[in-house]
Amino acid sequence: MTTQEIPAGGGPAADDSSELEKFGYRQELERSLGSFSSFAAGFSYISILTGVFQLFFFGFGSGGPAFIWTWPLVFLGQFAVALCFAELAGQYPLAGSVYQWAKQIAKPATSWLAGWIMIIGAIVTAAAVAVAYQIILPQVSTAFQIVGSDDDAGLTSTPGGAQNAIILALVLVVFATIVNIIGVRLMAKINNFGVAVELGASILLVIALAIHIKRGPGLVFDTAGTGEGQSLGYLGAFLVASLMSAYVFYGFDTAGSLAEETTQPRRHAPRAILRAITAAFVVGGLIMLFGMMAVGDLSAKELSTSGMPYLLKSTLGEGLGDAFLICSAIAITVCCLAVQTAAIRMTWAMARDGRLPFSRAMAKVSPRSKTPVLPALLTGGLTVVVLLINLGNQRAFFILTSTAIILFYIPYLMVTGPMLVRRLRGSWPRPEHGPYFKLGRWGTLVNLVAVVYGAGMTINLIWPRAEVYGNDHWYFQWGAVIVTALIVIIGAIMLYVRRRTWGSAHTSPEHMPDAAPDSLPG
């Protein structure tokens, strides 16, 4: 794989805007993000201090200490996907990432469905991330346990904990929506600060846990008897536990979604995608490994209920533990912000091509903030609706989390699948690929791994197993299947009804390079 230096002259924002015109679009968003901001967008979406802190208890409880092997395996699968995306990000520096990439290499219907599913997936993800406040804040101070009792602090598995999770989540979603309406500069400043805090806190946490190590790394072979009663033995438990790792390693395509707001996106976006997922793998893996080596009682039941917050406070003490939990709350904040930002850009990109209801209104960019206001209000409002549907229903949280991941894996396959077909036909990479990121002779193998992994993990995620969804109510056990199927079917029906106008992507005239800003419909 190769990445060559981009020739001089492609760097200034004016040149980036001129290059955008070659794709049939004029510059409307504010191009002000640099290399770190591009990386920060992808890293904050992955957010190890969100995913690891939120779901460590699930992975540990499902597979014992040996569940940590799911971390490198899921990383390798998703890194293959990220490598494919890096090639595409260098070729198509356009807002909308997966939608735009599928539009260039797949059929129009595939790109539309990929974008539609991703938008819904991002909205569900924002809700799933926001409820993570409940795992953290009430354990810092019970003042954040607004409803329920102190016994519900840090839990979403009790009625009081579930209700409080929704209240805290609503506050975060409203905040993220306001920031995204104000503009990308404020979003980037908050996001960059949050990522800096998360990276610094993660490194310090690794060091602090390393100082308190009490046992050797041999624990990674301890299954804690979790395979007993499983039809596949420990493999069954391991597949369930892998959902924890799968929840963390997605959303790295966000750097591509902000391409039209990034300087030199052909250079920065591919690097940002790969750096974000690699940094999350290294630091997140060390936190979990050293945490299990340092905790006082590896068999404590709280590790399977409270998880990482209990591990930190019992190992490092209340004061230091609370400090790291506060850093985790900051990470959750910028993660939710990044998720909504990606959803907004995806919505706007599809609307600009006239491929959504009310496209003209949703494609408008505020002349003051240089951001799409209506998509921000829409995605924020729908996230609130998702949260309210789950109000007081503690069983719905695992359905919410699993559905969010599934709704990303399917669109990812809608990109890596057609890309593999093009490779096998010899039409990718294109002859005019240029001096941008390229997988070279490893491309077909990496692409094949990405497709096989994506298909396998999608089946694993959606499988209606009782260990994840319970078996007392069929609609809970089959919840992820039903919700995912409904979203795909609704999207397919919408596309069929509007197939004449949505069946192909054509830039609306008011967004073309020769359109003056004041020609936008009012």
N, C-alpha and C positions, 0 to 999 in steps of 0.2 A: 504494500500500500504506500502511496506517495502523497506528499503535499508540497507543492513547489511554491516559491515566493511569487506573489502576484506582481505583475509588472507595475512600475511606477505610473501614476496617472489614473489608477483605478481607485485611489484612496479618498479623495475629497468627496464631501456629501453631494456636490453638484454632479460629479461623475456617476455616483451611485444612482442619483435620480435620473440621469440620462440613460443609464443602463436599464432602469426600471421601465422606461418608455419602450424599450425593445420588446417587452412582454405585453405591451398594449395598455399600460397603466400610467397615469401621471402621479407625481408625488403629492400626497395629501396628508399623510401622517408626519409627525415631527421626527426627523432623522437626527437623533441626539445620543443614542446609546453607543457606548464603546465596548471594548473587549470584555472587561470585567462585568459590565451590566448584562451582556449577552450570556456569559457563563452563569451569573447569579440567577438569571431567570430560570435556567434549566435546573440548577442545583437547588434552588428554593422550592421548585415544584417537587423534586424527589424528596428533599428534606428528611434527612436521617433522624433529626431530633423530633420530627413529627411521627413518621412511620414506625421507627424503632421504639419510641416511647409509647406509642399508642397500641402497638400490637405485639410487642415482645412477649407479653403474657400468653397470647394465643399460640405463638410458635413454640414457646417453652412448654406450655401445658399440653400441647398436642403431640410433641415429639421428644420431650425431654431435652437435656443439654445437647444431644446429637443433632437436634434440629438445625444447628448452625451450619451444617453442611448444605442446607438448602440455599444459603446465602451465596456462595461462589457458583453454584450450579445455575441459579436464576440469573445471576450477574452475567455469566458467560452467554446464556441465551439472549438476554436483552442487549448485551454488548454487540452481538452479531447484528441485531436490529439497528442499534445506534450507528454502526459502521455503514450500513446501507443508507440510513438517513443522512449521514455526513456527506456521502456522495451526492445525494439529492439536494441538500442544503447549499452545496457549492454550485450547483447547476441552476437552481431555481430559487433565488433570494427573494421570495415573495411572502407576504402575510398569509397565514392560513396553513402553513406546514403540510400536514397529511392531506388535506383537501387539495392544495395546489399540486403536491407531488403526484397524487393519484390522477389528477386532471391531465398531467403531462405524459404519464406512462400507461394509463389504463383507460377503459371505456368511460364515457361521460356518466353513465348510471353508477359505476363503481365509485367515481370521485364524489358524486352527490351523496351516496349512502355513507361513504367514509366521513364526509364532513358532517352530515346529519347526526350520525351515531357519536362522533367525537364531541359535538356541541352538547348533546344530552349527557354524555359521559363526563364532561368537564363540570357540568352543573351538579351532577350527582357526586362527583369527587369533591367539589367545593363544600357540599354539605357534609360529606364523610370526614373531611379534614377539620371542618369547623367544630364538630362534636368532640374532637380530641382535646379541646379546652377542658372538658369535664375530667379527663384523665389526669390533668396537670394542676390547674388552678386551685380546686378545692383541697388538694394535698399540700399546697403552699399555705393556704389559709382557708379555714372553713367559712370565712365570710363570703367566699365565692359559691358556697353551697346555698343558693337562694331558696330553693324549695327542697323538701325532703329533710333528712336528718344528717348528723355528722357521720353516721354509719354509711351513708351513700357517697361520701367524698371519694372521688377517684373512680367511681364505678358507673358503668352504663347498663349493668345487668340487673339493676333494681328499678322499680317504678320511679322512686324519687330521683335516682341518679339519671335515668333516661329523660325525665322532665327537665331537670336542671341542665343537662347537656344541650337541649334544644334552646333554652334561654340564653346560655352563654354563646352558643353558635350563632344565634340571630344577631347578637351585638357585633360579632366579628364580620358577618356577611354584610351588614349595613356599612361598617367601616370600610371594607374592601371596595364596595360599590362607590362610595363617596370619593375615595382616593382615585379610582379608575376614571371617574367622571372629571376630576380636576385636571388630570393629564399624565402623560407618560414620564415626564421629568420627576414629578413627586413620587410616582410609583417606583421609579428606578432608585431614587434616593432612599426611600424606605426599604426597598428590597435589598439594595446593596448593604445598607446598615445591618439588616437582619441576617444576611448571609455572612457578613464579617463576624457578627456575634456568634452565629451558629458554628462557623469554622473554628473560631478561637475557643469557644466553649467545648467543642468536640475534642480538640487537641488536648486541652487542659483536663478534660474528663478522662481521656485515655491515660494520661500521665497519673492522675489521682488514683484511678483504679489499679494501675500497674503497681503503685506503691503499696497497695493493700492486698496484693495477691496472696492467697492462702493455700492454693492447690495447683497442681500441674495441669498442662493442657490435655492430659489423658481423658478429661471429662467429656471431650467431644465424641467419645465412643459410648457414652452412657445414655441409654434410651429411656431410663427410668420406668421400664415396664410398659411403655405406652403402646407397644405393639400387641399386647394381650387383648384378645377378643376381636381383633381386626381380621377380616377375611383374608387380607393380604399380609398379615403379620406386621412387622415394623414398616414395610414399604407403604402400607395403607396409612399409617400414622405419619410417615414422612411426607407423603403427598398432601395430606391435610396441613401439616406444618408449613409446607412450602408456600401456602397462601400468604403467610406473613411477609416473606421476602418478595413475593410477586407484588404485594401492595406498595412496596417502597420503590421498586425499580420501574417506574414508568413516568411519562411526562417530560422526558429529556428533550423531546422535539420542540419544546417551548422556545428555545433559541431560534429555531426556524420560523416560528409564528411571529416573532418580532423583527424579522429580516428587513422590513421596509422602514423600521425605526432605528436600525443599526448601521453605523458607518462600516464600510468594507465588509458587507455581510457574507460575501463569498469566502472570505478568509476567516472571519470570526465565528460564524455560525457552526461550521463543521467542528472546529476545535472546541467550541463551547459545549456542544452535544457530548463529545467524547470525554472531555475533562469533568463535566458534571457527573456523569454516571460512574467514572473511575474514582473520583474523590469520595462519592457516597459509598462505594464498595469498600474502600480501604478503611475509612474512618468508622463507618457503621459496623463493619466486621470486628474491628478492634474493640469497640465499645462493648459489644455483646460478649466477645470471647473473654476479655479482661474482667468484665462484670461478673460472669459466671465463675471465673477463677478467684474473684475477690470477695464475693458475698459470703456472709458468715455461715448460713445454713442453706446448702444447695437443695435441700428437700423441703424447704419452707413452702407451705401451701399458698402464701401470698405471691410467690413468683408466678403462679398460674392464675391469679385473680387481679392483683394490682400491677404486677410486672416490674418494669424498669423504675418507676418512682419508688416502690418499696425497696428495690435492690440498692438504689443510690442512697436513700436516707438511712437504711440499716447498715450500710457499709461505710459511708462517708460522714454520717452524723446529720442531724437536722439542719444545721446552718448551711453547710456546704451543699448538702443535698437539695435544699430549697433554692440555692443560688443557681444550680444547674437546671432545676425545674423551671425557673423563671426564664432562663435562656431557651428552654424548650418551648415555652409559651410564645416567645418572640419568633421562634422558627415556625411555629404553627400559624402565626399571624401572617408572615410573609409568604408562607406556602399557600394559604387560602387566597392571598392577593395575587400570586402568580397564576394560580389555577383559573381564577376569574379573568385575568388579563388574557390568557390563552383562549378562553371561551369567547371573549369579546372579539378578538382578532379573527378567529375562525368564522364567527357569525358575520362580521363585517366583510370578510373576503368573499363569502358566498353571496351576500347581498349585493356586493359590488358587481358580481357577475349576473345579477338578476335571477338567482336560483333559490330564493326564499320568499315566503309571503311578505308583502309590504317591503320589498327590497329597496325601493327608492328611499323610503323613510329611514330604514336601518342602515343604509349605506352613507348617509350624511355624516360628515365630519364637522365637529364644532370649529368654526373659524378662530375661536379664542383659545380653546384648550388643545386643539388638533387631535381630538380623540372622538371615537364614535359613541355618542351619549346614549342613544336609544338601545343599542346592544348591551351597554353596561347596565341600564335599568332593567332590561329584559332578563339577562342572565342572573342579576342579583335577585329580582323578583321571583323567578322560577326556583332559585336555590332556597328562598324562604318558604315557598310552597312545599318543596321536598321535605324540608325540616318539619314543617307543621303537620304534614301527613304522618310523620313518625313520632309526633308528640305523645309521650307517655307509653310508647310501645318499645320496650327494651329489646324485644326479640328481633326487631327490624334492623338493628344496627349492623349485624353481620351480613344481612341481605344488601343493605346500602353499600357496605364496603366492597363486597364481592361484585356486585353489579357495576360499581364504578370502574373496577379493574377490567372486567369483561368488556365494557364499552370502550376501552382503549385497545385491548388486544385484537378485537375484530377489525377496526380500521387499520391498525398496524399491518395486519395480514393483507388488507386490501391494497397496501403499497408494496410490501416485500414479495407478495405472490406475483403480481404482474411484472415486477422488476426481475424476478427469477425467470419468468417466461421470456422476457426480452433478452436476458443474458443467453439463454439457451438458443434463442433464434439469432444471436449475434448482433442484435441492434442496441445493446447496452454494454459498455459505455458508448455514447455517440461519437462519431468521428470528430465532431467539434467540441469535445469535452473540455479541452483547454488545460491550463496549468493549475487546475483545482484538485481537491482531494479525490484520490482514486484508489480503489482496492487492488487494482492490477490483476495478476494471475490468481490471487486468492478470492477474487470476487464471487465466482460461482459457488465455491464451497461455503464461504461466509453467508451468502444469500440463502443457500439451502438450509444451513443450520438455523438461520433466522426464521424461515418458514416452518420447518419441522418443530422447532421449539414453540413458536407462537401458536401453532395448531394444537400441540400437545397440552400446553398450559391453559389454553382456552377451554378445552374439554375438562381439565382438572378443576378449573375455577367454577365452571357451570354445573358440574356433577352434583345432583341433589342429595348429597350424603348427610346422614343424620348427625354425624360428628360436628358438622358446621351449622346446619340449619335446624336441627332437631327433627323429631318425627311424630310430634304430638298433633300437628296440624299440617295437612298436605299443602296448604297454600304458603306456609312458611318454608317447608322443605323444598318446594318447587318454586319458591319466590324468585330466585335469580333467573331461572329458566323462563318463567312467565314474563317477568319485567323485560328481560332482554328480547324475547320473541316479540312482545308487543311493540317495542321501540323499532325493531327492524321491520315488522309488518306495517306499522303506521307510516314509516318512512317510504316503504315500497309503494304503498297505496298513494301517498302524496306525489311521489315521482310519476306514477302511472297516470294520475289525473292531469298532472301538469307536464307530461312528457314532451309536448311540443315546445314549451318554453324552457323547461329545466333539463331537457334531454341533452343539451349541449351548452357549454359555457361560453358566453360571449360578453365581453365587457360592455357595460351600459355606456352609451355615448358620453354622458356627463363625467365619466371617470377616465376617458381616453386622454392621451397626451395632448391633443390639440384643443381640449376643452378648457376654456377659461374658468377660473374659480367661481366667477359670478354667474356662470351658466348652470350651476347646480340647481336642481328644482327646489323651489321654495315652498 
